[in-house]
C-alpha cells in the first residue's frame, strides 16, 4: 500500500470531517432514541445513524493508520452513507448555502455522488492490491 498511503490518509481525514459534521446531531440523538413518544421507525433510523457515526471514528482511525480492515468498514458504511446522504465530500454542499441556488444544489449533489463512487472504486482497488500482497506473504 505504499503508493496509496496518502490516499488512505485522505480518506481517514474525510471520515473525521464527516464525524465532526455529524457530532452536533449525534449528541442530541441518543435521548431521542429512548423517548417513549418516538415511533419505532424513527428510533431505528436514529440508531442506524448513531452506528454510522461511531463507525466513522473506526474507519478514520483505520484509514489514517493504513489498515486493510478500514476498506471493509467502508463497504459496510456505504449503504448507510447513501441512505442518509452523509457522504465523504458532503461538506461541499455548504458552498450552496449563501447562494440558495437550486441548479447549483443539483450540480453539487451530482459532484458529491460521483466523488463517493470514485472513492468506492479506489477503495476496492486498494483492498484488492493489499489482499494480493498479503496472499504472496502467506
MODELLER restraints for C-alpha pairs under 7 A, 6 or more apart:
rsr = mdl.restraints
at = mdl.atoms
rsr.add(forms.Gaussian(group=physical.xy_distance, feature=features.Distance(at['CA:1:A'], at['CA:130:A']), mean=6.31, stdev=0.5))
rsr.add(forms.Gaussian(group=physical.xy_distance, feature=features.Distance(at['CA:5:A'], at['CA:66:A']), mean=6.54, stdev=0.5))
rsr.add(forms.Gaussian(group=physical.xy_distance, feature=features.Distance(at['CA:8:A'], at['CA:63:A']), mean=5.07, stdev=0.5))
rsr.add(forms.Gaussian(group=physical.xy_distance, feature=features.Distance(at['CA:8:A'], at['CA:64:A']), mean=6.32, stdev=0.5))
rsr.add(forms.Gaussian(group=physical.xy_distance, feature=features.Distance(at['CA:8:A'], at['CA:66:A']), mean=6.15, stdev=0.5))
rsr.add(forms.Gaussian(group=physical.xy_distance, feature=features.Distance(at['CA:9:A'], at['CA:63:A']), mean=5.60, stdev=0.5))
rsr.add(forms.Gaussian(group=physical.xy_distance, feature=features.Distance(at['CA:9:A'], at['CA:64:A']), mean=4.41, stdev=0.5))
rsr.add(forms.Gaussian(group=physical.xy_distance, feature=features.Distance(at['CA:11:A'], at['CA:63:A']), mean=6.27, stdev=0.5))
rsr.add(forms.Gaussian(group=physical.xy_distance, feature=features.Distance(at['CA:12:A'], at['CA:59:A']), mean=6.68, stdev=0.5))
rsr.add(forms.Gaussian(group=physical.xy_distance, feature=features.Distance(at['CA:12:A'], at['CA:60:A']), mean=3.94, stdev=0.5))
rsr.add(forms.Gaussian(group=physical.xy_distance, feature=features.Distance(at['CA:12:A'], at['CA:61:A']), mean=6.56, stdev=0.5))
rsr.add(forms.Gaussian(group=physical.xy_distance, feature=features.Distance(at['CA:12:A'], at['CA:63:A']), mean=4.68, stdev=0.5))
rsr.add(forms.Gaussian(group=physical.xy_distance, feature=features.Distance(at['CA:12:A'], at['CA:64:A']), mean=5.00, stdev=0.5))
rsr.add(forms.Gaussian(group=physical.xy_distance, feature=features.Distance(at['CA:13:A'], at['CA:60:A']), mean=6.50, stdev=0.5))
rsr.add(forms.Gaussian(group=physical.xy_distance, feature=features.Distance(at['CA:14:A'], at['CA:88:A']), mean=5.61, stdev=0.5))
rsr.add(forms.Gaussian(group=physical.xy_distance, feature=features.Distance(at['CA:15:A'], at['CA:56:A']), mean=5.52, stdev=0.5))
rsr.add(forms.Gaussian(group=physical.xy_distance, feature=features.Distance(at['CA:15:A'], at['CA:59:A']), mean=6.96, stdev=0.5))
rsr.add(forms.Gaussian(group=physical.xy_distance, feature=features.Distance(at['CA:15:A'], at['CA:60:A']), mean=5.18, stdev=0.5))
rsr.add(forms.Gaussian(group=physical.xy_distance, feature=features.Distance(at['CA:15:A'], at['CA:88:A']), mean=6.40, stdev=0.5))
rsr.add(forms.Gaussian(group=physical.xy_distance, feature=features.Distance(at['CA:16:A'], at['CA:56:A']), mean=6.80, stdev=0.5))
rsr.add(forms.Gaussian(group=physical.xy_distance, feature=features.Distance(at['CA:16:A'], at['CA:57:A']), mean=6.78, stdev=0.5))
rsr.add(forms.Gaussian(group=physical.xy_distance, feature=features.Distance(at['CA:16:A'], at['CA:60:A']), mean=5.83, stdev=0.5))
rsr.add(forms.Gaussian(group=physical.xy_distance, feature=features.Distance(at['CA:18:A'], at['CA:88:A']), mean=6.41, stdev=0.5))
rsr.add(forms.Gaussian(group=physical.xy_distance, feature=features.Distance(at['CA:19:A'], at['CA:53:A']), mean=5.95, stdev=0.5))
rsr.add(forms.Gaussian(group=physical.xy_distance, feature=features.Distance(at['CA:19:A'], at['CA:56:A']), mean=5.89, stdev=0.5))
rsr.add(forms.Gaussian(group=physical.xy_distance, feature=features.Distance(at['CA:19:A'], at['CA:57:A']), mean=6.91, stdev=0.5))
rsr.add(forms.Gaussian(group=physical.xy_distance, feature=features.Distance(at['CA:22:A'], at['CA:53:A']), mean=6.91, stdev=0.5))
rsr.add(forms.Gaussian(group=physical.xy_distance, feature=features.Distance(at['CA:26:A'], at['CA:50:A']), mean=6.44, stdev=0.5))
rsr.add(forms.Gaussian(group=physical.xy_distance, feature=features.Distance(at['CA:29:A'], at['CA:46:A']), mean=6.42, stdev=0.5))
rsr.add(forms.Gaussian(group=physical.xy_distance, feature=features.Distance(at['CA:33:A'], at['CA:43:A']), mean=4.76, stdev=0.5))
rsr.add(forms.Gaussian(group=physical.xy_distance, feature=features.Distance(at['CA:33:A'], at['CA:46:A']), mean=6.30, stdev=0.5))
rsr.add(forms.Gaussian(group=physical.xy_distance, feature=features.Distance(at['CA:33:A'], at['CA:47:A']), mean=6.80, stdev=0.5))
rsr.add(forms.Gaussian(group=physical.xy_distance, feature=features.Distance(at['CA:52:A'], at['CA:77:A']), mean=6.53, stdev=0.5))
rsr.add(forms.Gaussian(group=physical.xy_distance, feature=features.Distance(at['CA:52:A'], at['CA:80:A']), mean=6.77, stdev=0.5))
rsr.add(forms.Gaussian(group=physical.xy_distance, feature=features.Distance(at['CA:59:A'], at['CA:70:A']), mean=5.11, stdev=0.5))
rsr.add(forms.Gaussian(group=physical.xy_distance, feature=features.Distance(at['CA:59:A'], at['CA:73:A']), mean=6.07, stdev=0.5))
rsr.add(forms.Gaussian(group=physical.xy_distance, feature=features.Distance(at['CA:59:A'], at['CA:74:A']), mean=6.73, stdev=0.5))
rsr.add(forms.Gaussian(group=physical.xy_distance, feature=features.Distance(at['CA:62:A'], at['CA:69:A']), mean=6.94, stdev=0.5))
rsr.add(forms.Gaussian(group=physical.xy_distance, feature=features.Distance(at['CA:62:A'], at['CA:70:A']), mean=4.78, stdev=0.5))
rsr.add(forms.Gaussian(group=physical.xy_distance, feature=features.Distance(at['CA:63:A'], at['CA:70:A']), mean=5.62, stdev=0.5))
rsr.add(forms.Gaussian(group=physical.xy_distance, feature=features.Distance(at['CA:68:A'], at['CA:127:A']), mean=6.55, stdev=0.5))
rsr.add(forms.Gaussian(group=physical.xy_distance, feature=features.Distance(at['CA:68:A'], at['CA:130:A']), mean=6.89, stdev=0.5))
rsr.add(forms.Gaussian(group=physical.xy_distance, feature=features.Distance(at['CA:71:A'], at['CA:123:A']), mean=6.09, stdev=0.5))
rsr.add(forms.Gaussian(group=physical.xy_distance, feature=features.Distance(at['CA:71:A'], at['CA:127:A']), mean=6.25, stdev=0.5))
rsr.add(forms.Gaussian(group=physical.xy_distance, feature=features.Distance(at['CA:81:A'], at['CA:87:A']), mean=5.49, stdev=0.5))
rsr.add(forms.Gaussian(group=physical.xy_distance, feature=features.Distance(at['CA:87:A'], at['CA:116:A']), mean=6.66, stdev=0.5))
rsr.add(forms.Gaussian(group=physical.xy_distance, feature=features.Distance(at['CA:88:A'], at['CA:116:A']), mean=6.47, stdev=0.5))
rsr.add(forms.Gaussian(group=physical.xy_distance, feature=features.Distance(at['CA:89:A'], at['CA:112:A']), mean=5.84, stdev=0.5))
rsr.add(forms.Gaussian(group=physical.xy_distance, feature=features.Distance(at['CA:90:A'], at['CA:112:A']), mean=6.32, stdev=0.5))
rsr.add(forms.Gaussian(group=physical.xy_distance, feature=features.Distance(at['CA:93:A'], at['CA:108:A']), mean=6.17, stdev=0.5))
rsr.add(forms.Gaussian(group=physical.xy_distance, feature=features.Distance(at['CA:96:A'], at['CA:104:A']), mean=6.60, stdev=0.5))
rsr.add(forms.Gaussian(group=physical.xy_distance, feature=features.Distance(at['CA:96:A'], at['CA:105:A']), mean=6.19, stdev=0.5))
